[in-house]
C-alpha cells in the first residue's frame, strides 16, 4: 500500500470509529457488536504503530471509553418522570401564574414559588429503601428507565446510605447529572457538548470507564415517597442537603412576578461564570399540598415551569427559501441560511412559520437576518436587516402547490371564525411527503416508541422503498438493511426486538399514533375509554355505524365538534381506512383498561354547569376522575349527577336534568361530599 492509500484507510477507520462512538454514546443505539468494534480499533492502532506519520491525524487510543455494549435492564419508574413546560418571557410567567390561580380558584392563597437553576444535564432517579440506595435509573421515555445504578454509584457525592432517623421507608430522589465545564475541556475531543458527554458516560457498560469521567450532580426533586414528611419544596431540599445530597446553592423563595423577573436576570448574569451549564430557571409552587392539587397534564406538571434564558442570536444571510410538508399536510417555509454558530450549535435552517409571517416581515431570499435558537426547537428568524438588502431583491412568492404538486389550501377554522394561517396539502397518504412525516410520527416516542427507528432512519428506509405505509414496519426486509452502511448484526437485532416489542400496544396510544388531526395524547385516552377495544373502534370504518358513534362522542368531555369532524374526515378517506386496517392486522392492541378506581364517584357519570367558588372546573374534573367517576359534556339519560356552580349556571341544563330525573346538587353539597 502506498502512503496515500495508507492515510486514506487510516482516516476512514478513524471516521468509522467516531461514527460508532457517536451512535453508542449520543444515540444510545450501538451499530456494531463489541467484537467488531474491538477488531476495527486494534487494526487502526496497529496501522498507527506501524506508520508514524499517521499520528498527526489523531489516535483511536485517545477516544474516551469507546466500548459498545448491550442494553441496560429496563425498569418501570415508580412515578413517571415528566418534562417541564417552557416559558420564554414575563408574559409567559404571568400566564403560568394566572393559570395556577384559575385552577385553584382561591383568592385567599398567598402563593410562594421556589426558584432553582435548570441544570442542562441528564436526569436520573435514585431509590432508597430504608435509607439504602437500591436502584438508580435513567429517565428513559419517562415511564420506563434503564438500570444504571453501577454507573451512578461511581459518583462519590451520591449518598449510598442516608443516615438519619427521620428518613422515609422509601424515598426517590430525582437529580440531574452533569460534567463540569472545566472537566469537559479535558475530554471535549469526543463529544459535542458537556451534556452529551455526561449522557455517554452514564450509558457505558463498564463502570470503571464511567469512574474516569468526572460526573457531578444536583438533587432537585422527589418521585415516590412513603411516607410523605415534607410540606414545602424549600424544606425538602434543605432536609436532603442535611442528609448529604448536593443541592444547588442558587435556589430561593420568590413571592411575585417582580421577584421572579429579578431572580431571572440575576442568575442569567451569573450564567457564564458557573462551572455547569444552565438553560433557565425552574419555578415551582413551593407548597407541596398545592402541587398535589394542581397535578399534571399528560406530559408536565401544572405547578412548575422552566423559564428559559433569552435565546442566543446570530446574524446570517438567506440562501434560499424552501417549503417542508408536515404530517398533517401543513406547509412550512424554511430559510436555508449560510451556516452560522448559535449558542455552540451550527445552524443552516431556520423556520419562517407560515405565509403570513413571511409577508408581515417581508422576508426575501438574499436578506441578512437575525436568527435565534431557544431550547431544542428549530431556530427562528427574528428580524430582517433591510439596510443590507440588495437593490434587485424580489418579494418572495409563496408557492401555492405542495411538493407533491397538489394545490394547497387554507382551512376555515370554526373556532376562530377565520381562515387558518397555514396552507395544507390535503392528500394525506397519497402525498409522499406527508406520508413520510406520518411514518415519523408513528415511530416517535409518544406513539409506537421504536428505538433505533428515528427520523433519519425513516428517511433512509423510505428512499429505499423499504417502508411505504405503517404496516411495512412490521415486515421489514432485514437482509436488505444488513447490506446498508452503518448497519451490523447488533443494530439489526436491536431494531428487530424494538419492533416486536412495539407490536403490543395500548388502545389509547394506537389511536394517537394513527395521526388523526386534532387527536393528541389526551384525546387518545378519552376515545380509548369510550371505545374500550379495537373491535369497537373499528366500527368507525363503516359509514353507518360511524355516524352513530360520532353522535355519541358529543357526550364526551374534552371532545368537541372540531375533533368529531376530524375523525369523520379521516375515515371518509378510503386510503386512511385501508392503511389503518393493514396496521391493525399486524398488531396486538390491548383493550383500554379502565382502571376501576374505587372512590366516592366510582362508576358515576357527572356533569358540571356554572363556575365554582372554591375550585376551577378543571380541578373538579380531575377530582371526579381520581375518585373513579367520569365527566360528561352534555345531559343525557346516562348522567347520574349534575353539579350546579354558583356563578352563571345554565338554566336549560338544570331543567333538562330535572326532566330526566337526574340528581341535581349545588356547589355546597358537592363540597360536603368531597370533605366527607
Ligand atoms: S423539576 C417535570 N428542577 O429538566 C418534573 N427539573 O424538563 C419536575 N432539570 O427531567 C422537574 N434542573 O432532568 C426540575 N431544578 C430542576 C431541574 C430540572 C434540571 C431537568 C430534569 C427534568 C427536565 C424537565
Boltz pocket constraint, residues with backbone or C-beta under 6 A from the ligand:
constraints:
  - pocket:
      binder: B
      contacts: [[A, 81], [A, 82], [A, 83], [A, 84], [A, 116], [A, 117], [A, 118], [A, 119], [A, 120], [A, 121], [A, 122], [A, 123], [A, 124], [A, 175], [A, 176], [A, 220], [A, 221], [A, 282], [A, 299], [A, 300], [A, 301], [A, 304], [A, 306]]
      max_distance: 6.0
